[in-house]
Amino acid sequence: MTASASNGPGLPARTLLGHCEIRRILGQGGGGISYLAYDAHLEREVVIKEHFPPSLCFRAPGTAEVQPIQVEPYNRSLAAFCREARILAGLNHPGIVKVYDIFQAAGTAYMVMEFVDGARLTEWLPEHAGEVEQVISVLVNLLGALSYLHGSEVLHRDIKPSNIIIRTGNQPVLIDFGAAMLGTPPTTITLVGTPGYAAPEQFQQHGKVGAWSDLYALAHSFAKHIPAQSLRRYPRRFVSSLRKAAIQDWEQRTASAAEWKAQLQKQRSRWWIGLAGLVAGGLLASGCWVWMESDESSDKRREPILHSMPEKTEASVLTPEVMNRLQHGSPEETREQLQDLKRMQRARLEKFAEQMNSILPEESKDQGWKILPGQGDIAEEAQKP
């Protein structure tokens, strides 16, 4: 390891740590310092987390060597840091930050991790709070990551918006497992967590900590960063699921990430039924067909989900003025009027289909589903005696 002088306890840029070269400091907290670095072996940018609790150690200016202030507490902290690295190294999920390597040098330990490029939930959520489906999708993906985590007998214990990064494409990733616990929590535990997000049982000496504790923190992470005016636009089931996961009494709280995820997915299924009702309402006013198409079948088979309602057409398109021109105009005028009606109907259908496609759930779009404008019978109905 080589180092040059720097301001503060952090290592300066261009310091070499094994086959990694430090580029800059990303952040510093109570447990250590995070650096952006370049790994020459992996040929990619990585994050290096250095075990450096400032209350327990120091680094003399111009050196990389870390010296403990109190040996025993420092060694306990170092062991906990290495335990975090081992926990993360055993996990493999797109919603959980990856650990590539861990090594000890200069009196401390270093963790080489995946560099997750994106925005913290703290910034992302207020900016996208009005995009209901995207926010729900992010929450569902986070619950998938927590379900995997808890299934691996790991509790995060410090979920908060700053520990969630949203990648490009709105894919969330959990980071910072410094407070994570592997296995069944003991009867008496170390009090950990961030006030305002951590569940109350995490601050009780004999609190019952479990998967529900992480869910409590996740619920508060969303509820506190979605403005009230935006929250009114969310489905009732989404809001009630946040409330249930955020209940103070853990026995009354949502018990598992899988349970919460199932609630949201059930809500999305009902939302789809509601969309069908919305489409039906629009069709009653237009007298048209709407088709749904999926790319799953090779022959592009189409099946109508709703049928035209020609008896309602007169109320929306064939006004008395139009009907009078159709009945008393010349054949040329009638033919021209019918063509205008066809063009107007087609434009309405295309605009309506475009609006419906813009609010389709992301998973439906991923499966190739889309709403296509069909062909109505306005002109033919107008010619009937």
N, C-alpha and C positions, 0 to 999 in steps of 0.2 A: 504494500500500500504506500502511495506517495501523497503528500499533501503540502500545500503552501499556506501562507497566512490568509486569514479571512476575518471578517467582522462577525462577532457572535460565535456561538458554539458550533454552528453548522460547518460541514466540510465545504471548501470552495469548489467552484467549477473546475473541471479538468482533473479532479482527484481521481485516481484509479483505485477501484475496489475489485480485485480479481480481474476478470475480463470485462468489467463495466467501467465506463467513464461518466462521472457525474457532470450534468449540464447545469442544473440549478436546483434550488430548494423549492419544494412545493408547499410545505407547511410544517409546523412544529406544534406539538401538543405536550401533554403531561407525561406521555410514555415514550416519545421519541421524535425523530425528524424524518420526513419523507423527502426524497430527492427524485427528480426526473433524471434518468441516465440512459446511456446507450450501451446495449449488450453486443459486443463484437462477435460472440459465438452465435447468438440467436439472430443477429443482424436486425434488431428492432429496438424501439424505445421501450424502456421498462421503468417501473417505480422501485426504488430501493428504500426500504424502511429500516432506519437505524435505531436500535435500542439505546435511548439516551434520555432517561428521566432526569430532568434538570435539578430536581430536589435531592437526587441520590448520587449524582456524579458530576464531573466537570472535565473539561478538556483544555489543556494549556494552549495558549495562542501559538499558531505555527506548527502544531502537531496533530496527529490523528488519534493518538492514544487516549483512551477514556479511563479516568481514574475515579474509583468509588469514593464517596464521602463517608458512607457507612457500609461496610462490607456485607453484612448479613442481609439487610433490607435490599441492597443492590442485587445480590445473588438471587434472592427470591423473585425480584422483578425480572431479572434476566431469564430465569427458568420459566416464568409465565409467558414471556415474549417467545421463547422457543416452543412452548406448548401451543401458542396461537399459530405459529408457522406450521407445526405438524398437523393441527386440525385442518387448516386451510389446504394443505398439500394433499390431504385425503379426500377432498371434495371435488366434484366435477359437474358443474351446472352452469349454463350460460348466464344465469342471474346471480352468480357468486364469483367474486374476483379470484383469479387463479394465482397460485404460488409456484414459481419455477424452481427456486433454489433457496437454501438457507446456509449461512456459514458464519463462523466466528473469527474475528480478527480485531487487533488493537484494543483488546480488553472488553469487547462488546460483541453483539451479534447483528447480523444483517439478513433481511428477507427480500428476495428478488421477486417482484410481483408483476402481473399484467398491468400495462398502462391502459386505463379505461378513460377514453376521451369523450367528454360530454359535459352536461350541465348538472349541477346538484339539484335535487328535488326542491330545495329551498328556492332556487331561481326558476326552475322549469314549471312548477305547479302554478304559481300565480300568473305566469305568462300564458299558460295553456288551459286555465281553469274553465274557460268557456267551451272548450272542445271536449264535450262530455264523453264521447265514445273513446277518445284517445286516453283520457284520464282513467276511465274504467279498465281499459286494456292494460295500462301500466300497473294498476292495482292487481288485476288478475295474474299478470306475469310475476309480480312480487310474491303473491301468495303461492304461486307454483314453486318459486325458489325457496320460500320458507317451509313449504310442505316437504321438499327434498331435504332441507337442512334438518328439520325436526325428525324426519325419518332416519337420518344419520345420527340421531341422538345428540345433536348440537343445538344449543341455545345461543342466539346472538347477544342478547341482553343490553345492547346499546343501539337499537334502531332509532334513527332520527333522520330528518330530511338531508342533513349534511353528510350522512353515511349512505346515501342512495344517489347513484349517478345514472342519468338517463342518456344512453348512447344515441347516436344518429339512428333514426328509425323507431324512436320511442321504446327502446329496449332497456329496462332498468337493471342495474347491477348493485348488489349489496357489497359494501366495503367495510374496512376497519373492524376486525374481529378481535380487538384487544381485550374485550370483556367476555368473549365467548367461553362457553362451558361445555365440555364433552361428558356425556353420561348423565345419570340421574342426579339432580342437585341434592346435596346433603341437607340434613335438617337445619343446620346452622350454616349460613353462607356469608361470603364477603359482600358488603353492601356496595352495589355498583349501579351505574346507569346515569342518564342525564335527566335532571329534574325538568318537569314539563312534558316529558315523553315516556320515561320509564314508568312501569306499573308500580302501584303503591307497595305491593308485596316485595319488590326489590329493595325497599328501604326499611323493611321489617326484619328484625334479627331471626325470626322463625317464620318468615313469609313463605307461602307455598308458590314457588316459582316453577313455571312450565311453559309450554308452547303458547298458552294464553297470554303470557307476559309480553312476548314479542308482538303478538297481535294487538295488544293494548297500545304499544308504542307506534305501531304502523297506523292504527286508526287515528291517533292524535297527529301523526305526521301529515296526514291528508286533511283532516278536519281543520287544523290550524292554518293551513295555507291555501284553502279554497275560499275566496271571498263569499260572504253571505249572499250577495246578489246573484252570484254564479251558482251557488249551491241550490237555489230554488229551481234551477233548470234540470237538476239531476233526477233520475227516477226515484220514486219513494223507497223502493227496496234497497237502493244503493245507500241512501242516507240512513235508513234504519239499520243496515248492516254495520255502518260506521259506529252508530250509537251502541249497538250490542257489543261490539268488540272493545269499546271504550268504557264499559261499565267498571266502576271502582271495585266491586266485589268479584273476585276471579271466578267464584262458583256460578255466577249468573252470566258470565262472559262467554263469547264464542270460544269453543274449546280447541278447535284446530284450524289450520290454514285450509285444509281440504274442505271442511264444512263451510267456511266463509266463501271460498272460491265457488263451491256448488251453488250457494245462494245467489251470487252474482251471475253465474252462467244461466241459472234458471230465470233470473230477471231479464237477461238478454234474449232468451227464448220468447218470453212474454212480450218484450219490446218488438220482436219480429212479428208477432201476431198483431200488435198494435199498429205496426207499419202497414200490414195488409189491410187493416181497417182504414188507415189514412188513404191508402191507394184506392180502396173501394169508394171512399167519400169523394175523391177527386174524379173517379171515373163516372160516378153518377151525374156529375156536373158536366161531363165532357162527351159521354156516349161513345166510349172507345174501348179498345182492348189493350191490355198490358201483358207482356210475356216475360217469363223468367228463363234465362238460359244459363247453363253450366258448361264449362269447358271439359268436364269429366268424361262426357260421352264423345266418342269419335264422330258420330253422325250429327252432332249438334242438335239433338232432338229437342223440340220445343213443346212445352205444355202450358196452356193458358191457365193462369191462377185466378183470373177474374173474367167475366163475360161482359159483352157490350150491353148497354141498356138503352136501346133506341127509343123506348117510350119516354125517356127522360130528356132526350135531345132537344125537343121543342122548347123546353123551359130555359135552356142555357144558350143555344146557338141560333135556333130559328125563331127570332123575335117576330112580332106582328109586322114590323116594317119589312123585314126580309121576306116573310111569307107572302105579303102583298105583292112584292116585286116578282116573286117566283110564279104566282098565280096569274098575274095580269100582264106581265112583260112579254115581249116577243120571244120566239124560240132562241134567237141569238143571245138576247139579254139573259134568258133563263140559263142557257148553257154556260155563259160567262160567270153568272152568279154562283152556279154550282161549282165551277172550278175554283172560284175564290174561297168558297166554303171548304173545299177539300184542302187547299193550301193552308188555310187558317187552322183547320183541324190538325193537320200534320205538324204544323209548327207548335201547336199546343201540346201534342203528344210527345214530341221530341224534348221540349222544355221540361215537361212533367217527368219524363223518364230520367233526364239529366239530374233534376233535383232529387229524385228518389235514390239514384245511384250514389250521389254525394254523401248520403247519410246511411248507406248500407254498413253493417258491422264489418270490421277489418277481416275477421275470419271468413265471412261470406265472400269478400272480394278475393281473398287468397285462394279460395276453392274455385274461383272462376265464375261465380254467380253475378248476374247483372240483370237489370230490368230494361227491356227493349220496347219501344213504341210499336203497337200493332196497327191494324187498319180498321177504321170504323165504317159505319154505313150511313153517315149523315146525308150524303148526296142522294143515295138510293132511297132513303126514307122520305126525303123531301119530294120525290117524284110520285110517291104513292097517293092515290086519291083519298 
